[in-house]
Amino acid sequence: MARTPTRPGRFGPPSRTELSELKTADLTKLDQPGIGSWLDRFTVRVVFAVVCVAATWNFRPFGLPDWAAAVAGLVFAVAVILFELRLERASLKRLIGAAVGSILGILGAYLMVLVLTQTSIQKETLSFLAVALLLVMAYVGLIVGANKGDLLNLQALGGLFGGERATRRMLKLLDTSVIIDGRVADIIEAHFLDSTLLIPQFVLRELQLVADSADPLKRQRGRRGLEVLQRVQKMPHVQVEIADDDFPHIPDVDMKLIEMAKRYNAKIVTNDFNLNKVASLQGIDILNVNQLANALKPVVLPGETMRVFILREGKEYNQGVAYLDDGTMVVVDGARKMINKTVDIIVTSVHQTTAGKMIFGRYDERGEQHARQPASMGAGQAETEGGRGEQQPRSGEHSARADERAPRPIYPDTPRE
């Protein structure tokens, strides 16, 4: 979908009246699940920062004055909170790898310090080396363990860690284009998409800007997107969550989606061709609705017979064009005279293009005539027998018809005088 910025701009009272119910009720309802958890986390972090400031102000480490101790406590609290935010994005594998690596690093530093104590190194130098080895070994073990943590197989431990991979891998990010398109609701309803659907706040804002557009077509598309979200939210087998994450330094919505997919290790559901290419280059898994639609188109082979409705004339001489129910174009040679008629064709070839599949076929007029000939003969016989029924039966003819069917006459009956 082309990302053209839209403004609420000037729009008449009818559009505001039409969209007021959706914006005040539905968007507020969609946003409710994320408010409580965000407030809880914020409250806990504020309490932690206050406790750190109070503790450093009370104990005054390193002989610092009161104000310097309070500032040091605040800086320490901020550093811990930033470290905690980074840990939230890490997978359980990386956390386990980092913990094991840091423990092994500290153990290695302790053994090295035990060896150094048996030497004649001065006490001050030995203390410095002990602290330096502890920091270096713990840091190296933490980084190496976190990087190698992806090699762990948590599934081998049974149900203790079995659900972590599935929970994180099953997150799906919905793009604005696929919400407006509407087909994603049918896919979700058919249970091809389940678990947790993540909708960022910036996607909702873009959808609302489209719904507030002065262009009636854009306004209708935005309203359809809001209705799709309502429909998806009512489905019991999926959970819709609103993500408050934002990236103010990134102006483009597509790049924000890519960064959020990296943060949550999620897949992006879209039908935007450009977003598909950019995200694939950065290693993001993409679920493209258009690719799914092309994959579900019927498979036909050369030589098969299919029945189509010739809609219009083709570009080449004596060609007709038809369309299947899924929109696949069928080009039929020799079907120019059969426009607005349903005919049987023989498939000659199938070509895959960037826009989808194209089927080429041939209309055999002689085969159609042979197929219609038995039907016309039956109809002529019925008419002849019907015409006979109106005449007076000849002598002995009634009894003959009662036993066997009368042969088809070669010459028409002549009227009796």
C-alpha positions in Angstrom: 0.0 0.0 0.0 1.3 3.4 -0.9 2.2 5.4 2.2 0.8 8.7 1.4 0.5 11.0 4.4 -3.1 12.1 5.0 -4.4 14.7 7.3 -7.7 14.9 9.1 -8.2 18.2 7.2 -11.6 19.6 6.5 -14.4 17.1 6.4 -18.1 17.7 6.7 -20.4 16.9 9.6 -21.7 13.7 8.0 -18.2 12.0 8.0 -17.6 13.1 11.6 -21.0 11.7 12.6 -20.4 8.4 10.8 -16.9 7.8 12.4 -17.6 9.1 15.9 -19.0 5.8 17.1 -16.1 3.8 15.8 -13.4 6.1 17.1 -14.9 6.7 20.6 -16.1 3.2 21.3 -14.1 0.7 19.2 -10.6 2.2 19.4 -11.0 2.7 23.1 -12.1 -0.8 23.5 -9.2 -2.2 21.5 -6.7 -0.2 23.6 -7.9 -1.4 27.0 -5.8 -4.6 27.3 -2.5 -2.8 27.3 -3.2 0.1 29.7 -3.2 -1.9 33.0 0.1 -3.8 32.3 1.9 -0.6 31.3 0.7 1.3 34.4 1.8 -1.6 36.6 5.3 -1.7 35.1 5.6 2.1 35.4 4.5 2.1 39.0 7.0 -0.6 40.0 9.9 1.2 38.3 9.0 4.5 40.0 9.0 2.7 43.4 12.3 1.1 42.6 13.9 4.4 41.7 12.6 6.1 44.9 14.0 3.2 47.0 17.4 3.5 45.4 17.6 7.3 45.9 16.5 6.9 49.5 19.0 4.1 50.2 22.0 6.0 48.7 21.0 9.2 50.5 20.8 7.4 53.8 24.1 5.4 53.6 26.1 8.0 51.6 28.6 5.5 50.0 32.2 6.6 49.2 31.7 9.5 51.6 29.5 11.4 49.1 27.5 14.4 50.3 23.7 14.2 50.5 22.8 15.6 47.1 25.6 13.6 45.3 24.5 10.4 47.0 20.9 11.0 45.9 22.0 11.7 42.3 24.1 8.5 42.3 21.1 6.5 43.5 19.0 7.9 40.7 21.6 7.2 38.0 21.9 3.6 39.4 18.1 3.2 39.2 18.0 4.4 35.6 20.8 2.1 34.6 19.1 -0.9 36.2 15.7 0.0 34.5 17.4 0.3 31.1 19.1 -3.1 31.6 15.7 -4.6 32.6 14.1 -3.1 29.4 16.8 -4.8 27.3 16.3 -8.1 29.1 12.6 -8.1 28.2 13.5 -8.3 24.5 15.8 -11.2 25.0 14.6 -14.8 24.5 14.7 -17.4 27.3 17.6 -19.2 25.4 19.7 -16.1 25.5 19.0 -15.4 29.2 19.9 -19.0 30.1 23.1 -18.8 28.0 24.1 -15.4 29.5 23.5 -16.7 33.1 25.5 -19.8 32.6 28.3 -18.0 30.8 28.6 -15.3 33.5 28.7 -18.0 36.3 31.4 -19.9 34.4 33.3 -16.6 33.9 33.2 -15.7 37.6 34.3 -19.3 38.5 37.2 -19.0 36.1 38.2 -15.6 37.6 38.1 -17.1 41.1 40.4 -20.0 40.2 42.8 -17.6 38.5 42.9 -15.4 41.6 43.7 -18.5 43.7 46.7 -19.2 41.6 47.8 -15.5 41.8 47.7 -15.6 45.6 50.4 -18.2 45.6 52.8 -15.7 43.9 54.8 -12.9 45.4 52.6 -10.1 43.9 52.0 -7.2 46.2 48.6 -7.0 48.0 47.4 -3.8 46.3 48.3 -5.2 42.8 46.7 -8.5 43.6 43.5 -6.8 44.6 43.4 -4.8 41.4 44.0 -8.0 39.3 41.3 -9.9 41.2 38.7 -7.2 40.5 39.8 -6.8 36.9 39.7 -10.5 36.2 36.3 -10.8 37.8 34.9 -8.0 35.6 36.5 -9.3 32.4 35.6 -12.9 32.9 32.0 -12.1 33.9 31.6 -9.8 30.9 33.1 -12.3 28.4 31.0 -15.1 29.8 27.9 -13.0 29.7 28.3 -12.0 26.0 29.5 -15.3 24.7 26.8 -17.2 26.6 24.1 -15.0 25.3 25.3 -15.3 21.7 25.6 -19.1 22.0 22.3 -19.5 23.8 20.4 -19.8 20.6 22.0 -23.2 20.1 20.2 -24.6 23.2 17.3 -27.0 22.7 14.8 -26.2 25.3 12.3 -28.7 23.8 14.5 -31.5 25.1 13.7 -30.5 28.7 10.0 -31.3 28.3 7.1 -29.1 29.3 9.3 -26.9 31.6 10.4 -24.7 28.7 8.4 -26.2 25.9 6.0 -23.3 25.5 8.4 -20.4 25.4 9.4 -20.8 21.8 5.9 -21.2 20.6 4.7 -18.2 22.6 7.3 -15.9 21.2 7.2 -17.2 17.6 3.5 -17.0 17.2 3.2 -13.3 17.5 1.8 -11.7 14.4 2.0 -8.0 13.5 -0.8 -6.6 11.4 0.0 -4.0 8.8 -2.4 -1.1 7.9 -2.7 -2.4 4.3 -3.8 -5.9 5.3 -6.3 -4.5 7.8 -7.9 -2.3 5.2 -7.8 -5.2 2.6 -10.2 -7.2 4.9 -9.3 -10.7 3.7 -7.2 -11.3 6.8 -10.4 -11.6 8.8 -11.5 -14.5 6.7 -8.1 -16.1 7.0 -8.2 -15.8 10.8 -11.8 -17.1 10.9 -10.6 -20.2 9.0 -8.0 -20.8 11.8 -5.1 -20.3 9.5 -3.9 -17.5 11.9 -4.3 -17.9 15.6 -2.6 -17.2 19.0 -1.7 -13.5 19.6 -2.2 -10.7 17.0 -0.2 -7.5 17.8 -1.5 -4.2 16.5 0.9 -1.2 17.1 -0.5 2.2 18.1 1.1 3.9 15.1 -0.9 1.5 12.8 -4.1 2.5 14.6 -3.2 6.2 14.2 -2.5 5.7 10.5 -5.8 3.9 10.1 -7.6 6.7 11.9 -6.0 9.3 9.6 -7.3 7.3 6.6 -10.8 7.2 8.2 -10.7 10.9 8.8 -9.6 11.8 5.2 -11.6 14.3 3.2 -11.6 11.8 0.3 -14.7 9.7 0.4 -12.9 6.6 -1.0 -10.1 6.8 1.6 -12.7 7.4 4.4 -14.6 4.3 3.3 -11.4 2.2 3.3 -10.5 3.4 6.8 -13.9 2.6 8.1 -13.7 -0.9 6.6 -10.4 -1.4 8.4 -12.0 -0.4 11.8 -14.8 -2.9 11.1 -12.3 -5.6 10.3 -10.6 -5.0 13.7 -14.0 -5.3 15.4 -14.7 -8.6 13.7 -11.3 -10.0 14.5 -11.5 -9.0 18.1 -14.8 -10.9 18.6 -13.2 -14.2 17.4 -12.6 -16.4 20.4 -9.5 -18.3 19.2 -7.3 -15.2 18.8 -6.1 -12.6 21.2 -5.8 -9.0 20.0 -3.3 -6.8 21.8 -2.4 -3.2 21.3 1.4 -2.5 21.5 2.3 1.0 22.9 5.9 0.8 21.5 6.8 3.6 19.2 10.0 4.7 17.5 9.9 8.6 17.3 13.2 8.7 15.4 11.8 6.6 12.6 9.2 8.5 10.5 8.2 5.7 8.1 5.5 3.3 9.3 7.0 0.4 7.4 10.4 0.8 9.1 8.6 1.0 12.5 6.9 -2.3 11.8 10.3 -3.9 10.9 11.9 -2.6 14.2 8.9 -3.8 16.2 9.1 -7.2 14.5 12.8 -7.4 15.5 12.0 -6.4 19.1 9.2 -9.0 19.6 10.6 -11.7 17.2 7.2 -11.5 15.4 6.0 -12.1 11.9 4.5 -9.3 9.8 1.1 -9.9 8.1 0.8 -7.7 5.0 0.1 -7.5 1.3 2.4 -4.5 0.7 5.0 -5.6 -2.0 7.7 -3.1 -0.9 7.4 -3.9 2.8 7.6 -7.6 1.9 10.9 -7.1 0.1 12.5 -4.8 2.7 11.6 -7.0 5.6 12.8 -10.1 3.9 16.2 -8.5 3.3 16.4 -7.8 7.0 15.5 -11.4 8.0 11.9 -10.7 9.1 9.4 -13.5 8.4 6.5 -12.2 6.3 3.0 -13.6 5.8 1.8 -12.2 2.5 -1.9 -12.4 1.9 -1.5 -12.0 -1.9 1.0 -14.9 -2.0 -1.5 -17.0 0.0 -4.3 -16.1 -2.5 -2.1 -17.1 -5.5 -1.2 -20.4 -3.8 -4.8 -21.3 -3.4 -5.7 -20.8 -7.0 -6.8 -24.0 -8.8 -4.1 -25.9 -10.6 -4.9 -26.7 -14.2 -2.7 -28.7 -16.6 -2.5 -28.5 -20.4 -5.0 -30.7 -22.1 -7.7 -30.4 -19.4 -11.1 -29.2 -20.2 -12.7 -26.3 -18.2 -15.9 -24.4 -18.5 -15.7 -20.5 -18.6 -17.8 -17.5 -19.4 -16.4 -15.4 -22.2 -16.5 -11.8 -20.9 -14.9 -9.7 -23.5 -12.8 -9.6 -26.6 -9.0 -10.3 -26.4 -6.1 -8.2 -27.8 -5.2 -10.7 -30.5 -7.4 -11.8 -33.5 -10.3 -14.0 -32.7 -9.5 -14.1 -28.9 -11.9 -14.0 -26.0 -11.1 -13.3 -22.4 -12.7 -15.0 -19.3 -12.0 -14.9 -15.6 -12.2 -17.5 -12.9 -13.9 -17.0 -9.6 -10.5 -16.1 -8.0 -9.7 -13.5 -10.6 -7.4 -15.6 -12.8 -7.4 -14.4 -16.4 -8.2 -17.0 -19.1 -7.3 -16.1 -22.7 -9.2 -18.3 -25.2 -8.3 -18.6 -28.9 -11.2 -18.8 -31.3 -13.8 -17.5 -28.8 -14.4 -14.0 -30.2 -17.9 -14.9 -31.4 -18.8 -16.5 -28.0 -18.8 -13.3 -25.9 -21.3 -13.4 -23.1 -21.6 -17.1 -23.4 -20.4 -20.1 -21.4 -18.3 -22.5 -23.3 -16.0 -25.5 -22.8 -12.4 -24.9 -23.6 -9.2 -27.0 -23.7 -6.2 -25.6 -21.7 -3.1 -25.2 -23.9 -0.7 -23.6 -21.4 -0.4 -22.0 -18.0 2.0 -19.1 -17.4 3.1 -17.6 -14.0 3.6 -13.9 -14.0 4.3 -11.3 -11.3 0.6 -10.5 -11.2 -0.4 -14.1 -10.8 -1.3 -17.0 -13.1 -2.6 -16.7 -16.7 -4.3 -19.6 -18.4 -4.4 -20.0 -22.2 -6.9 -22.2 -23.9 -8.6 -23.1 -27.2 -12.2 -23.1 -28.1 -13.1 -26.0 -30.4 -16.3 -25.0 -32.3 -16.5 -28.4 -34.0 -16.5 -30.2 -30.7 -19.2 -27.9 -29.4 -21.3 -28.6 -32.4 -20.9 -32.4 -31.9 -21.9 -32.0 -28.3 -25.0 -30.1 -29.3 -26.1 -32.5 -32.1 -27.6 -35.2 -29.9 -29.6 -32.6 -28.0 -30.9 -31.0 -31.2 -31.9 -34.5 -32.5 -33.8 -35.2 -29.3 -35.6 -31.9 -29.4 -36.6 -32.4 -33.1 -38.0 -35.9 -32.3 -40.0 -34.5 -29.5 -41.4 -31.7 -31.7 -42.3 -34.2 -34.4 -44.1 -36.5 -32.0 -45.8 -33.5 -30.4 -47.1 -32.5 -33.8 -48.4 -35.9 -34.4 -50.2 -36.0 -31.2 -52.4 -33.1 -32.4 -53.6 -35.1 -35.5 -56.2 -37.9 -35.4 -54.5 -41.3 -35.1 -54.6 -43.6 -38.1 -56.2 -47.1 -38.0 -54.1 -49.6 -36.0 -51.5 -46.9 -35.1 -52.7 -46.5 -31.5 -52.2 -50.2 -30.7 -48.7 -50.2 -32.4 -47.6 -47.2 -30.2 -48.7 -49.0 -27.1 -46.3 -51.8 -27.7 -43.2 -50.1 -29.1 -41.9 -46.7 -29.9 -42.7 -45.4 -33.3 -39.7 -44.9 -35.7 -38.5 -41.4 -36.5 -40.3 -40.4 -39.9 -38.1 -39.7 -42.8 -40.6 -37.5 -44.5 -43.1 -35.2 -42.8 -46.7 -36.2 -42.6 -49.0 -34.8 -45.2 -52.2 -33.3 -44.0 -55.2 -35.5 -44.5 -58.0 -34.2 -46.7 
